[in-house]
Amino acid sequence: MTRAEHKEKMYSLVSEWRNSGQSQKEFSRQHQINLHTFRYWACKYNNQQQNAPDGFISLDQVPSSGDICLRYPNGVELYVPMHTPYTTLQKLVKL
């Protein structure tokens, strides 16, 4: 088994565990996995999930001058000042 296949298998097991309602100890015993090994993979899985993009870009990547353009699916474009608070932008995106 390649490293990528092993990683995919372990991530699949961690995902299964998260939906099982069991403790890590119970789950790892049931699947005959060393508890510390399972905890290692659960930690890696959680770190990957936290670092996954959430659909928003960081505002520091936008050019320093000008406006931010929000383009809605119906073609409407909304231009807001560059320094619009993040929470306001989130609300506008969810419209």
Contacts in CASP RR format, 6 or more apart in sequence:
PFRMAT RR
TARGET T0000
AUTHOR 0000-0000-0000
METHOD contacts of the structure
MODEL  1
MTRAEHKEKMYSLVSEWRNSGQSQKEFSRQHQINLHTFRYWACKYNNQQQ
NAPDGFISLDQVPSSGDICLRYPNGVELYVPMHTPYTTLQKLVKL
1 9 0 8 1.000
10 41 0 8 1.000
10 44 0 8 1.000
10 45 0 8 1.000
11 41 0 8 1.000
11 45 0 8 1.000
11 48 0 8 1.000
13 27 0 8 1.000
13 31 0 8 1.000
13 33 0 8 1.000
13 38 0 8 1.000
13 41 0 8 1.000
14 38 0 8 1.000
14 41 0 8 1.000
14 42 0 8 1.000
14 45 0 8 1.000
15 45 0 8 1.000
16 27 0 8 1.000
17 24 0 8 1.000
17 27 0 8 1.000
17 38 0 8 1.000
17 42 0 8 1.000
20 27 0 8 1.000
22 30 0 8 1.000
24 35 0 8 1.000
24 38 0 8 1.000
24 39 0 8 1.000
24 42 0 8 1.000
25 35 0 8 1.000
27 38 0 8 1.000
28 34 0 8 1.000
28 35 0 8 1.000
28 37 0 8 1.000
28 38 0 8 1.000
29 35 0 8 1.000
31 38 0 8 1.000
56 90 0 8 1.000
56 93 0 8 1.000
59 68 0 8 1.000
59 86 0 8 1.000
59 89 0 8 1.000
62 68 0 8 1.000
62 82 0 8 1.000
64 82 0 8 1.000
65 82 0 8 1.000
66 81 0 8 1.000
66 82 0 8 1.000
67 79 0 8 1.000
67 80 0 8 1.000
67 81 0 8 1.000
67 82 0 8 1.000
68 79 0 8 1.000
68 80 0 8 1.000
68 81 0 8 1.000
68 82 0 8 1.000
68 84 0 8 1.000
68 89 0 8 1.000
69 77 0 8 1.000
69 78 0 8 1.000
69 79 0 8 1.000
70 77 0 8 1.000
70 78 0 8 1.000
70 79 0 8 1.000
70 80 0 8 1.000
70 89 0 8 1.000
70 92 0 8 1.000
70 93 0 8 1.000
71 77 0 8 1.000
71 78 0 8 1.000
72 78 0 8 1.000
72 95 0 8 1.000
78 92 0 8 1.000
80 88 0 8 1.000
80 89 0 8 1.000
80 92 0 8 1.000
END
